[in-house]
Amino acid sequence: MRRVRRSIASGGALEGKAALITGASSGIGFAIAKAFAKAGARCILIALDPVAGARAVEELSLEGSRVELCLADVSDARRVRDLSGEIAGRYSRIDVLVNNAGVFLDEDRAMPASRVDDAVVQRTLAVNLFGALHVCSAFDPLLFAGSRIINISSVMGQLSRRSDGYAPAYRLSKSALNSYTQSLAADLRNRGVMVDSMHPGWVKTAIGGPQAEIDAEDAIETAFYLATRPPSDATGLFWWDCEIIRW
Ligand SMILES: NC(=O)c1ccc[n+]([C@@H]2O[C@H](COP(=O)([O-])OP(=O)(O)OC[C@H]3O[C@@H](n4cnc5c(N)ncnc54)[C@H](OP(=O)(O)O)[C@@H]3O)[C@@H](O)[C@H]2O)c1
């Protein structure tokens, strides 16, 4: 962690790289975009809300960062495909793709696993799982040896941890996302594309709530590490605080 913090502070670690971050107008996605841009990356911020997206881009541009805003609902496969076509006209490759967009529905917080509401599960999977699937499939032509995909997952999707049953739809979505990370990593290994899942910690955002343990700016080290670590065959892993954790 200390080495990663030094690398972030010294700057330039992502100079010349292009990064695409979904759900980048707020919370952890915004903090990741800010850190990557500060390190020299050109950042494409994918946002759902045009006002919040414009505000995020303005704040980063004022700091001198090279950022651009693209609006998309990641659960809309056609929109994501169109967006990839638009971006392919301006970028020859994406070096770092961060699937961060996510939802944690209020109804899920009160939903027992024995009586799930299909609609709550479907709306959760539409963003947390299918969103990542759409983005990875659509942007696949822009991934090359050295590119990396970082899926923002959660220890709530960790099957090796005993569940307290809270929020079954969210848990399901993150377990499924982790499974997809493993499949995709195996598929892309021969092309030199690294794919990993990570837990950002319990973070003070709209999803984490005000009682969470850390601020979004303090939740970016693992993403930064995964974006900047040397190319490796050790991919398809689950990370937290720059360490590998169990699935
Ligand atoms: N906070 C935590 O403690 C914690 C812990 C573990 C994992 N995570 C994960 O971290 C990621 C970021 O969450 P956060 O905590 O930073 O909460 P957040 O501030 O609510 O961020 C979620 C982002 O996803 C965007 N989004 C939601 N639905 C979308 C869609 N259909 N298409 C495109 N973008 C969409 C949101 O945009 P709008 O605001 O416009 O809806 C928002 O920018 C999520 O995947 C979450 O599951 C968070």
The ligand as a Tripos MOL2 file, in Angstrom:
@<TRIPOS>MOLECULE
LIG
   48    52     1     0     0
SMALL
NO_CHARGES

@<TRIPOS>ATOM
      1 N1        -19.5460    2.2720   -1.0810 N.am      1 LIG1
      2 C1        -19.1740    1.0760   -0.6400 C.2       1 LIG1
      3 O1        -19.0140    0.8350    0.5820 O.2       1 LIG1
      4 C2        -18.9190   -0.0290   -1.6260 C.ar      1 LIG1
      5 C3        -18.3990   -1.2420   -1.1390 C.ar      1 LIG1
      6 C4        -18.1530   -2.2610   -2.0530 C.ar      1 LIG1
      7 C5        -18.3750   -2.0790   -3.3910 C.ar      1 LIG1
      8 N2        -18.8910   -0.8840   -3.8220 N.ar      1 LIG1
      9 C6        -19.1130   -0.7470   -5.2640 C.3       1 LIG1
     10 O2        -18.4720    0.4240   -5.7350 O.3       1 LIG1
     11 C7        -19.0980    0.8820   -6.9250 C.3       1 LIG1
     12 C8        -19.3270    2.3840   -6.8590 C.3       1 LIG1
     13 O3        -20.2890    2.6530   -5.8640 O.3       1 LIG1
     14 P1        -20.2220    3.9200   -4.8930 P.3       1 LIG1
     15 O4        -20.1000    3.3850   -3.5220 O.co2     1 LIG1
     16 O5        -19.2370    4.9120   -5.3850 O.co2     1 LIG1
     17 O6        -21.7270    4.4860   -4.9960 O.3       1 LIG1
     18 P2        -22.3220    5.6490   -5.9200 P.3       1 LIG1
     19 O7        -21.7430    6.9580   -5.5300 O.co2     1 LIG1
     20 O8        -23.8090    5.4890   -5.8530 O.co2     1 LIG1
     21 O9        -21.8020    5.2920   -7.3530 O.3       1 LIG1
     22 C9        -22.4720    4.4360   -8.2380 C.3       1 LIG1
     23 C10       -22.3190    5.0220   -9.6100 C.3       1 LIG1
     24 O10       -22.8770    4.1240  -10.5670 O.3       1 LIG1
     25 C11       -23.6680    4.9130  -11.4520 C.3       1 LIG1
     26 N3        -24.7280    4.1230  -12.0680 N.ar      1 LIG1
     27 C12       -25.7800    3.5130  -11.4630 C.ar      1 LIG1
     28 N4        -26.5560    2.9140  -12.3650 N.ar      1 LIG1
     29 C13       -25.9830    3.1400  -13.5750 C.ar      1 LIG1
     30 C14       -26.3050    2.7800  -14.9050 C.ar      1 LIG1
     31 N5        -27.4030    2.0490  -15.1680 N.pl3     1 LIG1
     32 N6        -25.4910    3.1830  -15.9030 N.ar      1 LIG1
     33 C15       -24.4050    3.9280  -15.6510 C.ar      1 LIG1
     34 N7        -24.0420    4.3160  -14.4140 N.ar      1 LIG1
     35 C16       -24.8200    3.9190  -13.3880 C.ar      1 LIG1
     36 C17       -24.2490    6.0010  -10.5790 C.3       1 LIG1
     37 O11       -24.7320    7.0660  -11.3560 O.3       1 LIG1
     38 P3        -25.9580    7.9760  -10.8000 P.3       1 LIG1
     39 O12       -25.4650    8.5840   -9.5320 O.co2     1 LIG1
     40 O13       -26.2010    8.9190  -11.9230 O.co2     1 LIG1
     41 O14       -27.1010    7.0030  -10.5790 O.co2     1 LIG1
     42 C18       -23.0400    6.3630   -9.7380 C.3       1 LIG1
     43 O15       -22.2170    7.2850  -10.4040 O.3       1 LIG1
     44 C19       -20.3930    0.0650   -7.0630 C.3       1 LIG1
     45 O16       -20.2040   -0.9730   -7.9990 O.3       1 LIG1
     46 C20       -20.5690   -0.5210   -5.6700 C.3       1 LIG1
     47 O17       -21.3070   -1.7320   -5.6870 O.3       1 LIG1
     48 C21       -19.1610    0.1400   -2.9820 C.ar      1 LIG1
@<TRIPOS>BOND
     1     1     2 1
     2     2     3 2
     3     2     4 1
     4     4     5 ar
     5     4    48 ar
     6     5     6 ar
     7     6     7 ar
     8     7     8 ar
     9     8     9 1
    10     8    48 ar
    11     9    10 1
    12     9    46 1
    13    10    11 1
    14    11    12 1
    15    11    44 1
    16    12    13 1
    17    13    14 1
    18    14    15 2
    19    14    16 1
    20    14    17 1
    21    17    18 1
    22    18    19 2
    23    18    20 1
    24    18    21 1
    25    21    22 1
    26    22    23 1
    27    23    24 1
    28    23    42 1
    29    24    25 1
    30    25    26 1
    31    25    36 1
    32    26    27 ar
    33    26    35 ar
    34    27    28 ar
    35    28    29 ar
    36    29    30 ar
    37    29    35 ar
    38    30    31 1
    39    30    32 ar
    40    32    33 ar
    41    33    34 ar
    42    34    35 ar
    43    36    37 1
    44    36    42 1
    45    37    38 1
    46    38    39 2
    47    38    40 1
    48    38    41 1
    49    42    43 1
    50    44    45 1
    51    44    46 1
    52    46    47 1
@<TRIPOS>SUBSTRUCTURE
     1 LIG1         1 GROUP 0 **** ****
